[in-house]
Structures are given as structure tokens and as C-alpha cells.
């Protein structure tokens, strides 16, 4: 039968090295709304809202080793996508904040603009705007 969705979105958890830097990036630069901080067995979980989805930043009790960074550095989950309506503004805000771009903003196909940046831990964050 497969899974039956309880809501029409996905949530993502990210284990971070520096919670201050990650919170600044996701809330101040990208504009996600901080909802709550929850204790977990492995560290504090900071729940941030984007539409109906949540990005859960985990401040671990013990910081694990860093893996390879970049889109094609290894197999597995490699990037987080935000569907947006203001990609130009987001890219400008990222540039002003000194955020490194993995892929500069470009039109990949007619009516679809895409940009990719690196968060403070080197995770790839994609923005997609469809006109």
C-alpha cells in the first residue's frame, strides 16, 4: 500500500556544528521562522518553519566528524530545495551575507530559475522559482 501522507510536505533534520551560525543563516538570511527548541536524547532540536515544512537543526551533544562537502561529493541526500517566489531577493541577501554559491542563479529551462548555496556546514541549499 505504501505511505499515506499526514501532510503535504516533508521535514528535514540537519545535524550542525555551530548552532549560532546555522540559526543566523536559516532565520536571518533565509527568513525561516523559529518555532521551538526541543530536548532530544542526542542534543537540542531547533524547529524552523517554511510553509508547512520544518527544517530541524540539531545541536548535538557531541559533534560528529565532517563528511565530504558539495553536491557530488558522495552518494545520499545531497541538497535541500526551497520552492520560492523571490529568488532574486534571496540571492541578493545571500551575496550580502557572504554566503558561498554552489551554483549561481540561472534559468535551467524556460520559466525555471535555480540557485544553490552552501549553508555554514557546507550543506547544499537550492532555491527554485517557477514563473
PLY file of the C-alpha trace (Angstrom):
ply
format ascii 1.0
element vertex 131
property float x
property float y
property float z
element edge 130
property int vertex1
property int vertex2
end_header
0.00 0.00 0.00
2.81 2.47 0.74
2.88 5.52 2.95
-0.15 7.74 3.39
0.82 11.38 3.89
-0.32 13.12 7.06
0.62 16.49 5.50
1.61 17.70 2.03
5.27 18.39 2.66
8.50 16.91 4.01
10.52 17.88 7.06
14.31 17.68 7.21
16.72 17.34 10.12
20.27 18.67 9.90
22.98 17.96 12.46
25.02 21.18 12.70
28.47 22.08 14.02
27.74 25.69 15.10
24.09 26.25 16.04
24.56 30.04 16.17
25.89 30.23 12.60
23.20 27.83 11.32
20.37 29.71 13.05
21.67 33.00 11.64
21.76 31.54 8.11
18.37 29.84 8.15
16.45 32.51 10.11
18.18 35.83 9.39
19.37 35.28 5.80
16.69 32.88 4.51
13.84 34.03 6.77
12.65 30.74 8.27
10.63 31.21 11.45
11.97 29.68 14.67
9.13 27.71 16.29
10.65 25.98 19.31
13.62 24.26 20.90
13.12 20.66 22.00
15.44 18.46 24.04
16.23 15.09 22.43
18.45 12.18 23.52
21.14 13.35 21.04
21.01 17.14 21.54
18.75 20.19 21.23
16.44 20.35 18.22
15.62 23.82 16.88
12.45 23.61 14.78
12.16 26.20 11.98
9.12 26.67 9.75
8.96 27.17 5.98
5.37 26.97 4.75
4.01 23.68 6.08
7.50 22.14 6.28
10.02 22.18 9.10
13.79 22.34 8.99
15.04 20.83 12.22
18.52 21.98 13.21
20.09 19.59 15.68
22.73 20.96 18.05
24.34 17.63 19.00
25.68 16.79 22.44
28.80 15.50 20.67
29.67 16.97 17.27
30.38 14.19 14.73
33.14 14.26 12.13
32.53 16.31 8.99
31.83 14.40 5.77
32.59 15.44 2.20
31.02 18.76 1.18
29.37 19.63 -2.10
26.66 18.41 -4.41
28.54 15.48 -5.95
30.95 14.68 -3.08
29.20 11.45 -2.07
26.03 9.46 -2.50
22.91 10.08 -0.45
20.84 13.10 0.46
22.78 15.98 -1.06
20.59 19.08 -1.05
17.52 20.77 0.35
15.17 22.57 -2.04
13.01 25.58 -1.24
10.32 26.44 -3.81
10.20 30.26 -3.71
8.66 33.26 -5.42
11.54 35.73 -4.80
14.76 34.08 -5.93
16.40 37.38 -6.94
15.92 38.83 -3.45
17.16 35.63 -1.78
20.30 35.54 -3.92
20.99 39.21 -3.15
20.57 38.55 0.59
22.92 35.55 0.36
25.53 37.60 -1.52
25.32 40.41 1.07
25.77 37.85 3.87
28.86 36.38 2.18
27.20 33.01 1.53
29.12 30.81 -0.93
27.24 29.78 -4.08
27.47 26.20 -5.30
25.63 27.27 -8.47
24.92 30.87 -9.41
21.34 31.78 -10.22
20.41 30.71 -13.73
17.44 29.76 -15.84
17.72 25.97 -16.26
14.72 25.77 -18.54
12.17 28.32 -19.71
10.41 29.77 -16.68
12.53 27.92 -14.08
15.27 29.81 -12.21
17.57 27.90 -9.86
20.40 28.82 -7.50
22.34 26.75 -4.97
24.26 27.95 -1.92
26.20 26.32 0.92
24.96 26.62 4.49
27.51 27.10 7.33
28.22 23.33 7.41
28.60 23.01 3.64
25.15 21.51 3.01
23.75 22.47 -0.38
20.58 24.57 -0.27
18.69 25.02 -3.55
16.17 27.72 -4.42
13.75 27.14 -7.32
11.38 29.72 -8.77
8.87 28.81 -11.42
7.13 31.58 -13.32
0 1
1 2
2 3
3 4
4 5
5 6
6 7
7 8
8 9
9 10
10 11
11 12
12 13
13 14
14 15
15 16
16 17
17 18
18 19
19 20
20 21
21 22
22 23
23 24
24 25
25 26
26 27
27 28
28 29
29 30
30 31
31 32
32 33
33 34
34 35
35 36
36 37
37 38
38 39
39 40
40 41
41 42
42 43
43 44
44 45
45 46
46 47
47 48
48 49
49 50
50 51
51 52
52 53
53 54
54 55
55 56
56 57
57 58
58 59
59 60
60 61
61 62
62 63
63 64
64 65
65 66
66 67
67 68
68 69
69 70
70 71
71 72
72 73
73 74
74 75
75 76
76 77
77 78
78 79
79 80
80 81
81 82
82 83
83 84
84 85
85 86
86 87
87 88
88 89
89 90
90 91
91 92
92 93
93 94
94 95
95 96
96 97
97 98
98 99
99 100
100 101
101 102
102 103
103 104
104 105
105 106
106 107
107 108
108 109
109 110
110 111
111 112
112 113
113 114
114 115
115 116
116 117
117 118
118 119
119 120
120 121
121 122
122 123
123 124
124 125
125 126
126 127
127 128
128 129
129 130
